[in-house]
Amino acid sequence: MITDPILVIISAIFGGIVGSFLNVVILRLPDPDQSIVFPASHCPRCSAALHWYENIPVISYLFLRGRCSHCQVSISLQYPLVELMMALLAAALMYTFQFTIATAGYFLFCAALLVIIFIDIRHQIIPDVISLPGIVLGFLFSLVSPTVTWQNSLIGLLAGGGVLYAVALFYFLLRKVDGMGGGDIKLLAMIGAWLGWQSLPFVIFTSSFSGTIVGLIAMLYQKKGGRTRIPFGPFLSLAAIAYTFYSENILYFFHLYLTGQWP
C-alpha cells in the first residue's frame, strides 16, 4: 500500500510545528523554575515576545538569517535542527506505518527521544518526567499496537532496565565510581517498553559501539583521559529510532547471523 503524498506532507508540516514546541521543552524543562507553557515564545536573550511570523518552523530562522529581530543576537542552530528533524521523522513515520495507530504512537515516542537527545547533550541528564511516563505509555501502547505485543513490551521494559542496572552495578563495584546514570537505565526500560525486548540487542550494541567511538575521539580531543564524560542517552535514542524504522531488516540479519539460514 502506497501512502498518499498529501498525508506525508501534512505530517511533515505538523511535525515541524511540534518540533517548535519541543524546542521550548528542551530549553525550559531542565529548569524547575520555568514553565513549558507560560510565557509565550520569546527571545531567551532579550525576552522580546515573538510575532507569529517569527515562529514559523525552519522558515522563520532562514528569513531572520539566524538572528533575533529585536536584539540581533544569534539564534541557536538547535531550533531549526529540532524542527527539521521532527518534520522528517513525522513524514517518515506516515510513509512507513501509514495512517495507523502505530504512526501516532511512534510519533510520541520519537518526539520524546528527540527531547532526551538534546537535553542530555546540553545538561547530561535525562528527566524522569519524560522517561517514567514514557515507560507506562510504551506498555499501554503495546495493548493496541500492531507492531509489538504487551508480553514483549513487558519483558522489554524489565530487561531493558535490568541490563543497564546490572552493568552500572558491576562498574561501580569494579571502579568504586558511578559509570552510568540512572537516567540511562530508565531510558532503556522506556525503549524496551515501546519496541519490545527484541530491540534490546541492537539498541545496546549499536549505542555502545557508537558511544565508544565518539568517546575515544573525545578523549583525544579533550585530553582528559579516563575523566572524559559523554552523555549516553543520545546514542540509545538514535539506535531506538533506527530500530523503529528498520526492525524487520535488523531482525532478519540478526536471525541470519545466528542461524546462517534464510528465515
Buried (B, 14 or more C-beta within 10 A) or exposed (E): EEBEEEBBEBBBEBBBBBBBBBBBBBBBBEEEEEEEEEEEBBBEEEEEEBEEEBBBBBEBBEEBEBEBBBEEEEBBEBBBBBBBBBBBBBBBBBBBBBEBEBBBBBBBBBBBBBBBBBBBBEBBBBBEEBBEEBBEBBBBBBEEBEBBEBEBBBBBBBBBBBBBBEBBEEBEEEEEEEBBBBBBBBBBBBBBBBBBBBBBBBBBEBBBEBBEEBBEEBBEEEEEEEEBEBBBBBBBBBBBBBBBBBBEEBBEEBEEEEEEEEE
